[in-house]
């Protein structure tokens, strides 16, 4: 039976969180990759790109790999009962439970990262303990059957890591070669550890409102009844 990979879609997701890993996962031999959402209505990402689901929650109750992206819409998705219920249900039989960026916080709201080492986008890394996760400052973190990746572009790294776990290193390296994934960024500014302090300060100021909103929401959603 083909490996079933379910990749969650929701409005205002970060499209590269989704499309980066998808480009890798779709190349794993024998894998069937599904873009799954509440309905088959087109989903508009936060930068305007439109993505079309191939399955609804009801049409894909079981997956071998469960994947969750992040993005501004993660805040609304965390409050959507149907989305959280599907994550919990699909996770019960999933071989791997995974995320990129703030998708980790969505997994956390569903109770799927409690007691697990995990990572997320650097700007929201400090929120992981609210959902019971153990924050680790690494680009990709594996803890048992949970694999989480840092922000946005780290999704490609995640895809290659899980491709190796599923199909072996040779397959993962072949996919990396096909994609010419050989990063050589023009600037050393992709993480607070290397970016100029004034850039980091400006970036944190830019997302301060969203950070506070996420923190308040996570505390509310994970507060014991």
Secondary structure as GFF3:
##gff-version 3
##sequence-region A 1 225
A	DSSP	beta_strand	3	8	.	.	.	ID=ss1
A	DSSP	alpha_helix	15	25	.	.	.	ID=ss2
A	DSSP	beta_strand	31	37	.	.	.	ID=ss3
A	DSSP	beta_strand	43	44	.	.	.	ID=ss4
A	DSSP	beta_strand	50	51	.	.	.	ID=ss5
A	DSSP	beta_strand	55	56	.	.	.	ID=ss6
A	DSSP	beta_strand	65	68	.	.	.	ID=ss7
A	DSSP	alpha_helix	74	77	.	.	.	ID=ss8
A	DSSP	alpha_helix	81	91	.	.	.	ID=ss9
A	DSSP	beta_strand	96	100	.	.	.	ID=ss10
A	DSSP	alpha_helix	103	109	.	.	.	ID=ss11
A	DSSP	beta_strand	117	118	.	.	.	ID=ss12
A	DSSP	three_ten_helix	122	131	.	.	.	ID=ss13
A	DSSP	beta_strand	134	135	.	.	.	ID=ss14
A	DSSP	beta_strand	140	143	.	.	.	ID=ss15
A	DSSP	beta_strand	146	149	.	.	.	ID=ss16
A	DSSP	alpha_helix	154	167	.	.	.	ID=ss17
A	DSSP	alpha_helix	169	178	.	.	.	ID=ss18
A	DSSP	alpha_helix	197	206	.	.	.	ID=ss19
A	DSSP	alpha_helix	208	222	.	.	.	ID=ss20
###
